[in-house]
């Protein structure tokens, strides 16, 4: 991966914060250390890249897995 692309991807995933609003009151701002921004265009693509080798890696360790896909859901069953 080229340095510029890697830098862009890191900056997209790092240094993110979140708050929760409940009944008009905001929580303390916290660092988000996992996941991708909700509603992002890159979210589904990053999920596919993250899980693409899951079935192959499981089978290399003796597990038999099946990928089940629905309209909005994809899950591995082992």
PyMOL Python script that loads the backbone (N, CA, C, O; Angstrom):
from pymol import cmd

cmd.read_pdbstr("""\
ATOM      1  N   UNK A   1       0.847  -1.168   0.000  1.00  0.00           N
ATOM      2  CA  UNK A   1       0.000   0.000   0.000  1.00  0.00           C
ATOM      3  C   UNK A   1       0.896   1.235   0.000  1.00  0.00           C
ATOM      4  O   UNK A   1       1.873   1.304   0.746  1.00  0.00           O
ATOM      5  N   UNK A   2       0.566   2.172  -0.813  1.00  0.00           N
ATOM      6  CA  UNK A   2       1.366   3.380  -0.898  1.00  0.00           C
ATOM      7  C   UNK A   2       1.265   4.201   0.379  1.00  0.00           C
ATOM      8  O   UNK A   2       0.244   4.171   1.066  1.00  0.00           O
ATOM      9  N   UNK A   3       2.326   4.934   0.690  1.00  0.00           N
ATOM     10  CA  UNK A   3       2.377   5.704   1.935  1.00  0.00           C
ATOM     11  C   UNK A   3       1.225   6.688   2.064  1.00  0.00           C
ATOM     12  O   UNK A   3       0.656   6.833   3.146  1.00  0.00           O
ATOM     13  N   UNK A   4       0.874   7.363   0.980  1.00  0.00           N
ATOM     14  CA  UNK A   4      -0.205   8.348   1.018  1.00  0.00           C
ATOM     15  C   UNK A   4      -1.548   7.709   1.331  1.00  0.00           C
ATOM     16  O   UNK A   4      -2.337   8.263   2.096  1.00  0.00           O
ATOM     17  N   UNK A   5      -1.815   6.540   0.742  1.00  0.00           N
ATOM     18  CA  UNK A   5      -3.065   5.837   0.986  1.00  0.00           C
ATOM     19  C   UNK A   5      -3.104   5.330   2.417  1.00  0.00           C
ATOM     20  O   UNK A   5      -4.134   5.432   3.084  1.00  0.00           O
ATOM     21  N   UNK A   6      -1.997   4.786   2.893  1.00  0.00           N
ATOM     22  CA  UNK A   6      -1.934   4.283   4.261  1.00  0.00           C
ATOM     23  C   UNK A   6      -2.132   5.428   5.257  1.00  0.00           C
ATOM     24  O   UNK A   6      -2.836   5.259   6.253  1.00  0.00           O
ATOM     25  N   UNK A   7      -1.535   6.566   5.009  1.00  0.00           N
ATOM     26  CA  UNK A   7      -1.708   7.726   5.879  1.00  0.00           C
ATOM     27  C   UNK A   7      -3.166   8.163   5.899  1.00  0.00           C
ATOM     28  O   UNK A   7      -3.717   8.447   6.962  1.00  0.00           O
ATOM     29  N   UNK A   8      -3.792   8.217   4.726  1.00  0.00           N
ATOM     30  CA  UNK A   8      -5.190   8.625   4.632  1.00  0.00           C
ATOM     31  C   UNK A   8      -6.091   7.658   5.400  1.00  0.00           C
ATOM     32  O   UNK A   8      -6.987   8.084   6.129  1.00  0.00           O
ATOM     33  N   UNK A   9      -5.850   6.350   5.233  1.00  0.00           N
ATOM     34  CA  UNK A   9      -6.663   5.358   5.919  1.00  0.00           C
ATOM     35  C   UNK A   9      -6.479   5.442   7.438  1.00  0.00           C
ATOM     36  O   UNK A   9      -7.451   5.358   8.188  1.00  0.00           O
ATOM     37  N   UNK A  10      -5.250   5.606   7.879  1.00  0.00           N
ATOM     38  CA  UNK A  10      -4.997   5.759   9.325  1.00  0.00           C
ATOM     39  C   UNK A  10      -5.689   6.997   9.880  1.00  0.00           C
ATOM     40  O   UNK A  10      -6.278   6.949  10.960  1.00  0.00           O
ATOM     41  N   UNK A  11      -5.622   8.096   9.152  1.00  0.00           N
ATOM     42  CA  UNK A  11      -6.243   9.321   9.644  1.00  0.00           C
ATOM     43  C   UNK A  11      -7.766   9.191   9.666  1.00  0.00           C
ATOM     44  O   UNK A  11      -8.425   9.853  10.469  1.00  0.00           O
ATOM     45  N   UNK A  12      -8.333   8.357   8.806  1.00  0.00           N
ATOM     46  CA  UNK A  12      -9.771   8.108   8.781  1.00  0.00           C
ATOM     47  C   UNK A  12     -10.210   7.298   9.999  1.00  0.00           C
ATOM     48  O   UNK A  12     -11.302   7.515  10.524  1.00  0.00           O
ATOM     49  N   UNK A  13      -9.367   6.366  10.454  1.00  0.00           N
ATOM     50  CA  UNK A  13      -9.736   5.466  11.540  1.00  0.00           C
ATOM     51  C   UNK A  13      -9.242   5.908  12.919  1.00  0.00           C
ATOM     52  O   UNK A  13      -9.792   5.471  13.930  1.00  0.00           O
ATOM     53  N   UNK A  14      -8.238   6.748  12.983  1.00  0.00           N
ATOM     54  CA  UNK A  14      -7.644   7.164  14.258  1.00  0.00           C
ATOM     55  C   UNK A  14      -8.163   8.514  14.711  1.00  0.00           C
ATOM     56  O   UNK A  14      -8.736   9.275  13.931  1.00  0.00           O
ATOM     57  N   UNK A  15      -7.950   8.796  15.991  1.00  0.00           N
ATOM     58  CA  UNK A  15      -8.289  10.098  16.587  1.00  0.00           C
ATOM     59  C   UNK A  15      -9.749  10.475  16.378  1.00  0.00           C
ATOM     60  O   UNK A  15     -10.065  11.601  15.995  1.00  0.00           O
ATOM     61  N   UNK A  16     -10.641   9.509  16.638  1.00  0.00           N
ATOM     62  CA  UNK A  16     -12.078   9.768  16.551  1.00  0.00           C
ATOM     63  C   UNK A  16     -12.664   9.777  17.952  1.00  0.00           C
ATOM     64  O   UNK A  16     -12.172   9.085  18.843  1.00  0.00           O
ATOM     65  N   UNK A  17     -13.699  10.549  18.140  1.00  0.00           N
ATOM     66  CA  UNK A  17     -14.347  10.683  19.441  1.00  0.00           C
ATOM     67  C   UNK A  17     -15.846  10.483  19.282  1.00  0.00           C
ATOM     68  O   UNK A  17     -16.399  10.614  18.190  1.00  0.00           O
ATOM     69  N   UNK A  18     -16.486  10.162  20.396  1.00  0.00           N
ATOM     70  CA  UNK A  18     -17.942  10.032  20.369  1.00  0.00           C
ATOM     71  C   UNK A  18     -18.536  10.537  21.681  1.00  0.00           C
ATOM     72  O   UNK A  18     -17.885  10.552  22.725  1.00  0.00           O
ATOM     73  N   UNK A  19     -19.781  10.943  21.586  1.00  0.00           N
ATOM     74  CA  UNK A  19     -20.570  11.304  22.761  1.00  0.00           C
ATOM     75  C   UNK A  19     -21.944  10.670  22.602  1.00  0.00           C
ATOM     76  O   UNK A  19     -22.334  10.267  21.506  1.00  0.00           O
ATOM     77  N   UNK A  20     -22.658  10.591  23.689  1.00  0.00           N
ATOM     78  CA  UNK A  20     -24.021  10.087  23.677  1.00  0.00           C
ATOM     79  C   UNK A  20     -24.923  11.189  24.212  1.00  0.00           C
ATOM     80  O   UNK A  20     -24.612  11.816  25.224  1.00  0.00           O
ATOM     81  N   UNK A  21     -26.035  11.423  23.535  1.00  0.00           N
ATOM     82  CA  UNK A  21     -27.005  12.401  24.007  1.00  0.00           C
ATOM     83  C   UNK A  21     -28.245  11.653  24.466  1.00  0.00           C
ATOM     84  O   UNK A  21     -28.839  10.882  23.712  1.00  0.00           O
ATOM     85  N   UNK A  22     -28.623  11.891  25.713  1.00  0.00           N
ATOM     86  CA  UNK A  22     -29.823  11.259  26.277  1.00  0.00           C
ATOM     87  C   UNK A  22     -30.645  12.334  26.973  1.00  0.00           C
ATOM     88  O   UNK A  22     -30.169  13.002  27.892  1.00  0.00           O
ATOM     89  N   UNK A  23     -31.864  12.490  26.531  1.00  0.00           N
ATOM     90  CA  UNK A  23     -32.795  13.481  27.082  1.00  0.00           C
ATOM     91  C   UNK A  23     -32.165  14.868  27.166  1.00  0.00           C
ATOM     92  O   UNK A  23     -32.297  15.574  28.166  1.00  0.00           O
ATOM     93  N   UNK A  24     -31.478  15.237  26.086  1.00  0.00           N
ATOM     94  CA  UNK A  24     -30.914  16.575  25.988  1.00  0.00           C
ATOM     95  C   UNK A  24     -29.589  16.780  26.709  1.00  0.00           C
ATOM     96  O   UNK A  24     -29.046  17.885  26.678  1.00  0.00           O
ATOM     97  N   UNK A  25     -29.058  15.758  27.351  1.00  0.00           N
ATOM     98  CA  UNK A  25     -27.790  15.871  28.066  1.00  0.00           C
ATOM     99  C   UNK A  25     -26.725  15.056  27.347  1.00  0.00           C
ATOM    100  O   UNK A  25     -26.934  13.883  27.037  1.00  0.00           O
ATOM    101  N   UNK A  26     -25.576  15.686  27.083  1.00  0.00           N
ATOM    102  CA  UNK A  26     -24.469  15.011  26.412  1.00  0.00           C
ATOM    103  C   UNK A  26     -23.535  14.359  27.425  1.00  0.00           C
ATOM    104  O   UNK A  26     -23.265  14.915  28.490  1.00  0.00           O
ATOM    105  N   UNK A  27     -23.042  13.161  27.070  1.00  0.00           N
ATOM    106  CA  UNK A  27     -22.055  12.478  27.903  1.00  0.00           C
ATOM    107  C   UNK A  27     -20.687  13.120  27.709  1.00  0.00           C
ATOM    108  O   UNK A  27     -20.506  13.991  26.858  1.00  0.00           O
ATOM    109  N   UNK A  28     -19.750  12.682  28.498  1.00  0.00           N
ATOM    110  CA  UNK A  28     -18.366  13.110  28.340  1.00  0.00           C
ATOM    111  C   UNK A  28     -17.820  12.575  27.019  1.00  0.00           C
ATOM    112  O   UNK A  28     -18.112  11.440  26.641  1.00  0.00           O
ATOM    113  N   UNK A  29     -17.051  13.363  26.335  1.00  0.00           N
ATOM    114  CA  UNK A  29     -16.438  12.953  25.070  1.00  0.00           C
ATOM    115  C   UNK A  29     -15.415  11.855  25.332  1.00  0.00           C
ATOM    116  O   UNK A  29     -14.556  11.990  26.204  1.00  0.00           O
ATOM    117  N   UNK A  30     -15.512  10.764  24.568  1.00  0.00           N
ATOM    118  CA  UNK A  30     -14.611   9.615  24.727  1.00  0.00           C
ATOM    119  C   UNK A  30     -13.936   9.285  23.404  1.00  0.00           C
ATOM    120  O   UNK A  30     -14.477   9.557  22.333  1.00  0.00           O
ATOM    121  N   UNK A  31     -12.757   8.698  23.492  1.00  0.00           N
ATOM    122  CA  UNK A  31     -12.034   8.264  22.291  1.00  0.00           C
ATOM    123  C   UNK A  31     -12.661   6.976  21.776  1.00  0.00           C
ATOM    124  O   UNK A  31     -12.947   6.067  22.555  1.00  0.00           O
ATOM    125  N   UNK A  32     -12.876   6.896  20.467  1.00  0.00           N
ATOM    126  CA  UNK A  32     -13.347   5.663  19.822  1.00  0.00           C
ATOM    127  C   UNK A  32     -12.133   4.892  19.354  1.00  0.00           C
ATOM    128  O   UNK A  32     -11.408   5.348  18.470  1.00  0.00           O
ATOM    129  N   UNK A  33     -11.901   3.710  19.944  1.00  0.00           N
ATOM    130  CA  UNK A  33     -10.718   2.949  19.581  1.00  0.00           C
ATOM    131  C   UNK A  33     -11.035   1.768  18.678  1.00  0.00           C
ATOM    132  O   UNK A  33     -10.122   1.113  18.176  1.00  0.00           O
ATOM    133  N   UNK A  34     -12.327   1.484  18.464  1.00  0.00           N
ATOM    134  CA  UNK A  34     -12.723   0.367  17.617  1.00  0.00           C
ATOM    135  C   UNK A  34     -13.743   0.834  16.601  1.00  0.00           C
ATOM    136  O   UNK A  34     -14.445   1.823  16.810  1.00  0.00           O
ATOM    137  N   UNK A  35     -13.816   0.107  15.491  1.00  0.00           N
ATOM    138  CA  UNK A  35     -14.872   0.342  14.513  1.00  0.00           C
ATOM    139  C   UNK A  35     -14.582   1.444  13.528  1.00  0.00           C
ATOM    140  O   UNK A  35     -13.507   2.042  13.528  1.00  0.00           O
ATOM    141  N   UNK A  36     -15.561   1.698  12.692  1.00  0.00           N
ATOM    142  CA  UNK A  36     -15.493   2.754  11.696  1.00  0.00           C
ATOM    143  C   UNK A  36     -16.679   3.688  11.927  1.00  0.00           C
ATOM    144  O   UNK A  36     -17.655   3.294  12.566  1.00  0.00           O
ATOM    145  N   UNK A  37     -16.610   4.907  11.422  1.00  0.00           N
ATOM    146  CA  UNK A  37     -17.722   5.833  11.611  1.00  0.00           C
ATOM    147  C   UNK A  37     -19.032   5.255  11.054  1.00  0.00           C
ATOM    148  O   UNK A  37     -19.062   4.758   9.928  1.00  0.00           O
ATOM    149  N   UNK A  38     -20.099   5.321  11.833  1.00  0.00           N
ATOM    150  CA  UNK A  38     -21.390   4.813  11.382  1.00  0.00           C
ATOM    151  C   UNK A  38     -21.888   5.633  10.208  1.00  0.00           C
ATOM    152  O   UNK A  38     -21.731   6.853  10.163  1.00  0.00           O
ATOM    153  N   UNK A  39     -22.488   4.936   9.264  1.00  0.00           N
ATOM    154  CA  UNK A  39     -23.031   5.603   8.092  1.00  0.00           C
ATOM    155  C   UNK A  39     -21.984   5.994   7.071  1.00  0.00           C
ATOM    156  O   UNK A  39     -22.295   6.678   6.095  1.00  0.00           O
ATOM    157  N   UNK A  40     -20.751   5.573   7.279  1.00  0.00           N
ATOM    158  CA  UNK A  40     -19.687   5.949   6.357  1.00  0.00           C
ATOM    159  C   UNK A  40     -19.756   5.111   5.081  1.00  0.00           C
ATOM    160  O   UNK A  40     -20.233   3.976   5.099  1.00  0.00           O
ATOM    161  N   UNK A  41     -19.291   5.665   4.010  1.00  0.00           N
ATOM    162  CA  UNK A  41     -19.238   4.960   2.732  1.00  0.00           C
ATOM    163  C   UNK A  41     -18.216   3.830   2.790  1.00  0.00           C
ATOM    164  O   UNK A  41     -18.411   2.787   2.167  1.00  0.00           O
ATOM    165  N   UNK A  42     -17.139   4.029   3.528  1.00  0.00           N
ATOM    166  CA  UNK A  42     -16.079   3.025   3.609  1.00  0.00           C
ATOM    167  C   UNK A  42     -16.391   1.884   4.571  1.00  0.00           C
ATOM    168  O   UNK A  42     -15.726   0.849   4.515  1.00  0.00           O
ATOM    169  N   UNK A  43     -17.378   2.038   5.451  1.00  0.00           N
ATOM    170  CA  UNK A  43     -17.703   1.017   6.446  1.00  0.00           C
ATOM    171  C   UNK A  43     -17.908  -0.369   5.856  1.00  0.00           C
ATOM    172  O   UNK A  43     -17.237  -1.310   6.282  1.00  0.00           O
ATOM    173  N   UNK A  44     -18.819  -0.533   4.883  1.00  0.00           N
ATOM    174  CA  UNK A  44     -19.029  -1.862   4.303  1.00  0.00           C
ATOM    175  C   UNK A  44     -17.777  -2.425   3.618  1.00  0.00           C
ATOM    176  O   UNK A  44     -17.502  -3.620   3.726  1.00  0.00           O
ATOM    177  N   UNK A  45     -17.032  -1.592   2.930  1.00  0.00           N
ATOM    178  CA  UNK A  45     -15.819  -2.058   2.262  1.00  0.00           C
ATOM    179  C   UNK A  45     -14.782  -2.531   3.280  1.00  0.00           C
ATOM    180  O   UNK A  45     -14.165  -3.579   3.092  1.00  0.00           O
ATOM    181  N   UNK A  46     -14.587  -1.772   4.348  1.00  0.00           N
ATOM    182  CA  UNK A  46     -13.628  -2.170   5.371  1.00  0.00           C
ATOM    183  C   UNK A  46     -14.067  -3.455   6.064  1.00  0.00           C
ATOM    184  O   UNK A  46     -13.219  -4.266   6.438  1.00  0.00           O
ATOM    185  N   UNK A  47     -15.372  -3.659   6.244  1.00  0.00           N
ATOM    186  CA  UNK A  47     -15.873  -4.900   6.829  1.00  0.00           C
ATOM    187  C   UNK A  47     -15.540  -6.083   5.926  1.00  0.00           C
ATOM    188  O   UNK A  47     -15.087  -7.121   6.409  1.00  0.00           O
ATOM    189  N   UNK A  48     -15.758  -5.938   4.636  1.00  0.00           N
ATOM    190  CA  UNK A  48     -15.461  -7.016   3.687  1.00  0.00           C
ATOM    191  C   UNK A  48     -13.969  -7.333   3.692  1.00  0.00           C
ATOM    192  O   UNK A  48     -13.586  -8.502   3.698  1.00  0.00           O
ATOM    193  N   UNK A  49     -13.130  -6.310   3.689  1.00  0.00           N
ATOM    194  CA  UNK A  49     -11.687  -6.535   3.721  1.00  0.00           C
ATOM    195  C   UNK A  49     -11.260  -7.234   5.004  1.00  0.00           C
ATOM    196  O   UNK A  49     -10.366  -8.080   4.986  1.00  0.00           O
ATOM    197  N   UNK A  50     -11.896  -6.884   6.114  1.00  0.00           N
ATOM    198  CA  UNK A  50     -11.556  -7.464   7.414  1.00  0.00           C
ATOM    199  C   UNK A  50     -11.969  -8.934   7.503  1.00  0.00           C
ATOM    200  O   UNK A  50     -11.262  -9.742   8.104  1.00  0.00           O
ATOM    201  N   UNK A  51     -13.111  -9.278   6.908  1.00  0.00           N
ATOM    202  CA  UNK A  51     -13.644 -10.639   7.043  1.00  0.00           C
ATOM    203  C   UNK A  51     -13.379 -11.524   5.834  1.00  0.00           C
ATOM    204  O   UNK A  51     -13.768 -12.692   5.851  1.00  0.00           O
ATOM    205  N   UNK A  52     -12.744 -11.026   4.799  1.00  0.00           N
ATOM    206  CA  UNK A  52     -12.585 -11.768   3.548  1.00  0.00           C
ATOM    207  C   UNK A  52     -11.900 -13.114   3.733  1.00  0.00           C
ATOM    208  O   UNK A  52     -12.294 -14.088   3.091  1.00  0.00           O
ATOM    209  N   UNK A  53     -10.909 -13.198   4.573  1.00  0.00           N
ATOM    210  CA  UNK A  53     -10.147 -14.434   4.755  1.00  0.00           C
ATOM    211  C   UNK A  53     -10.591 -15.244   5.973  1.00  0.00           C
ATOM    212  O   UNK A  53      -9.933 -16.221   6.329  1.00  0.00           O
ATOM    213  N   UNK A  54     -11.675 -14.864   6.607  1.00  0.00           N
ATOM    214  CA  UNK A  54     -12.100 -15.529   7.827  1.00  0.00           C
ATOM    215  C   UNK A  54     -12.372 -17.021   7.617  1.00  0.00           C
ATOM    216  O   UNK A  54     -11.906 -17.845   8.404  1.00  0.00           O
ATOM    217  N   UNK A  55     -13.115 -17.377   6.573  1.00  0.00           N
ATOM    218  CA  UNK A  55     -13.413 -18.786   6.300  1.00  0.00           C
ATOM    219  C   UNK A  55     -12.170 -19.592   5.979  1.00  0.00           C
ATOM    220  O   UNK A  55     -12.009 -20.713   6.464  1.00  0.00           O
ATOM    221  N   UNK A  56     -11.302 -19.034   5.174  1.00  0.00           N
ATOM    222  CA  UNK A  56     -10.061 -19.732   4.825  1.00  0.00           C
ATOM    223  C   UNK A  56      -9.171 -19.934   6.046  1.00  0.00           C
ATOM    224  O   UNK A  56      -8.617 -21.015   6.246  1.00  0.00           O
ATOM    225  N   UNK A  57      -9.039 -18.896   6.856  1.00  0.00           N
ATOM    226  CA  UNK A  57      -8.207 -19.018   8.057  1.00  0.00           C
ATOM    227  C   UNK A  57      -8.782 -20.038   9.023  1.00  0.00           C
ATOM    228  O   UNK A  57      -8.027 -20.785   9.647  1.00  0.00           O
ATOM    229  N   UNK A  58     -10.094 -20.087   9.161  1.00  0.00           N
ATOM    230  CA  UNK A  58     -10.721 -21.065  10.063  1.00  0.00           C
ATOM    231  C   UNK A  58     -10.482 -22.480   9.551  1.00  0.00           C
ATOM    232  O   UNK A  58     -10.178 -23.377  10.337  1.00  0.00           O
ATOM    233  N   UNK A  59     -10.617 -22.690   8.244  1.00  0.00           N
ATOM    234  CA  UNK A  59     -10.429 -24.034   7.698  1.00  0.00           C
ATOM    235  C   UNK A  59      -8.977 -24.497   7.818  1.00  0.00           C
ATOM    236  O   UNK A  59      -8.723 -25.695   7.946  1.00  0.00           O
ATOM    237  N   UNK A  60      -8.031 -23.573   7.777  1.00  0.00           N
ATOM    238  CA  UNK A  60      -6.625 -23.926   7.962  1.00  0.00           C
ATOM    239  C   UNK A  60      -6.354 -24.447   9.370  1.00  0.00           C
ATOM    240  O   UNK A  60      -5.347 -25.113   9.612  1.00  0.00           O
ATOM    241  N   UNK A  61      -7.262 -24.136  10.298  1.00  0.00           N
ATOM    242  CA  UNK A  61      -7.112 -24.589  11.680  1.00  0.00           C
ATOM    243  C   UNK A  61      -8.124 -25.677  12.030  1.00  0.00           C
ATOM    244  O   UNK A  61      -8.375 -25.945  13.205  1.00  0.00           O
ATOM    245  N   UNK A  62      -8.707 -26.309  10.995  1.00  0.00           N
ATOM    246  CA  UNK A  62      -9.574 -27.455  11.198  1.00  0.00           C
ATOM    247  C   UNK A  62     -11.045 -27.158  11.404  1.00  0.00           C
ATOM    248  O   UNK A  62     -11.830 -28.087  11.593  1.00  0.00           O
ATOM    249  N   UNK A  63     -11.443 -25.912  11.374  1.00  0.00           N
ATOM    250  CA  UNK A  63     -12.860 -25.574  11.538  1.00  0.00           C
ATOM    251  C   UNK A  63     -13.537 -25.574  10.173  1.00  0.00           C
ATOM    252  O   UNK A  63     -12.939 -25.156   9.181  1.00  0.00           O
ATOM    253  N   UNK A  64     -14.755 -26.031  10.122  1.00  0.00           N
ATOM    254  CA  UNK A  64     -15.531 -26.008   8.882  1.00  0.00           C
ATOM    255  C   UNK A  64     -16.569 -24.903   9.015  1.00  0.00           C
ATOM    256  O   UNK A  64     -17.412 -24.944   9.911  1.00  0.00           O
ATOM    257  N   UNK A  65     -16.511 -23.931   8.140  1.00  0.00           N
ATOM    258  CA  UNK A  65     -17.388 -22.768   8.225  1.00  0.00           C
ATOM    259  C   UNK A  65     -18.183 -22.606   6.939  1.00  0.00           C
ATOM    260  O   UNK A  65     -17.759 -23.009   5.856  1.00  0.00           O
ATOM    261  N   UNK A  66     -19.338 -22.007   7.101  1.00  0.00           N
ATOM    262  CA  UNK A  66     -20.174 -21.650   5.956  1.00  0.00           C
ATOM    263  C   UNK A  66     -20.498 -20.176   6.044  1.00  0.00           C
ATOM    264  O   UNK A  66     -20.722 -19.644   7.131  1.00  0.00           O
ATOM    265  N   UNK A  67     -20.523 -19.522   4.910  1.00  0.00           N
ATOM    266  CA  UNK A  67     -20.899 -18.118   4.851  1.00  0.00           C
ATOM    267  C   UNK A  67     -22.358 -18.046   4.456  1.00  0.00           C
ATOM    268  O   UNK A  67     -22.746 -18.539   3.396  1.00  0.00           O
ATOM    269  N   UNK A  68     -23.167 -17.435   5.302  1.00  0.00           N
ATOM    270  CA  UNK A  68     -24.588 -17.255   5.032  1.00  0.00           C
ATOM    271  C   UNK A  68     -24.828 -15.787   4.724  1.00  0.00           C
ATOM    272  O   UNK A  68     -24.451 -14.915   5.507  1.00  0.00           O
ATOM    273  N   UNK A  69     -25.446 -15.515   3.601  1.00  0.00           N
ATOM    274  CA  UNK A  69     -25.665 -14.134   3.188  1.00  0.00           C
ATOM    275  C   UNK A  69     -27.148 -13.853   3.007  1.00  0.00           C
ATOM    276  O   UNK A  69     -27.879 -14.641   2.407  1.00  0.00           O
ATOM    277  N   UNK A  70     -27.567 -12.736   3.527  1.00  0.00           N
ATOM    278  CA  UNK A  70     -28.909 -12.225   3.312  1.00  0.00           C
ATOM    279  C   UNK A  70     -28.803 -10.921   2.592  1.00  0.00           C
ATOM    280  O   UNK A  70     -27.730 -10.550   2.116  1.00  0.00           O
ATOM    281  N   UNK A  71     -29.898 -10.221   2.505  1.00  0.00           N
ATOM    282  CA  UNK A  71     -29.899  -8.956   1.784  1.00  0.00           C
ATOM    283  C   UNK A  71     -28.984  -7.928   2.441  1.00  0.00           C
ATOM    284  O   UNK A  71     -28.263  -7.208   1.751  1.00  0.00           O
ATOM    285  N   UNK A  72     -29.008  -7.856   3.770  1.00  0.00           N
ATOM    286  CA  UNK A  72     -28.202  -6.868   4.479  1.00  0.00           C
ATOM    287  C   UNK A  72     -27.243  -7.509   5.486  1.00  0.00           C
ATOM    288  O   UNK A  72     -26.617  -6.796   6.270  1.00  0.00           O
ATOM    289  N   UNK A  73     -27.119  -8.825   5.478  1.00  0.00           N
ATOM    290  CA  UNK A  73     -26.342  -9.512   6.496  1.00  0.00           C
ATOM    291  C   UNK A  73     -25.474 -10.607   5.882  1.00  0.00           C
ATOM    292  O   UNK A  73     -25.892 -11.308   4.960  1.00  0.00           O
ATOM    293  N   UNK A  74     -24.283 -10.736   6.400  1.00  0.00           N
ATOM    294  CA  UNK A  74     -23.403 -11.840   6.032  1.00  0.00           C
ATOM    295  C   UNK A  74     -22.784 -12.364   7.326  1.00  0.00           C
ATOM    296  O   UNK A  74     -22.162 -11.605   8.069  1.00  0.00           O
ATOM    297  N   UNK A  75     -22.953 -13.671   7.600  1.00  0.00           N
ATOM    298  CA  UNK A  75     -22.392 -14.238   8.822  1.00  0.00           C
ATOM    299  C   UNK A  75     -21.688 -15.547   8.502  1.00  0.00           C
ATOM    300  O   UNK A  75     -22.073 -16.265   7.580  1.00  0.00           O
ATOM    301  N   UNK A  76     -20.668 -15.842   9.263  1.00  0.00           N
ATOM    302  CA  UNK A  76     -19.998 -17.131   9.193  1.00  0.00           C
ATOM    303  C   UNK A  76     -20.561 -18.022  10.283  1.00  0.00           C
ATOM    304  O   UNK A  76     -20.733 -17.586  11.421  1.00  0.00           O
ATOM    305  N   UNK A  77     -20.845 -19.260   9.942  1.00  0.00           N
ATOM    306  CA  UNK A  77     -21.287 -20.250  10.925  1.00  0.00           C
ATOM    307  C   UNK A  77     -20.240 -21.351  10.928  1.00  0.00           C
ATOM    308  O   UNK A  77     -19.969 -21.954   9.889  1.00  0.00           O
ATOM    309  N   UNK A  78     -19.652 -21.618  12.083  1.00  0.00           N
ATOM    310  CA  UNK A  78     -18.617 -22.636  12.201  1.00  0.00           C
ATOM    311  C   UNK A  78     -19.083 -23.742  13.116  1.00  0.00           C
ATOM    312  O   UNK A  78     -18.349 -24.703  13.347  1.00  0.00           O
TER     313      UNK A  78
END
""", "prot")
cmd.dss("prot")
cmd.show_as("cartoon", "prot")
cmd.util.cbc("prot")
cmd.orient("prot")
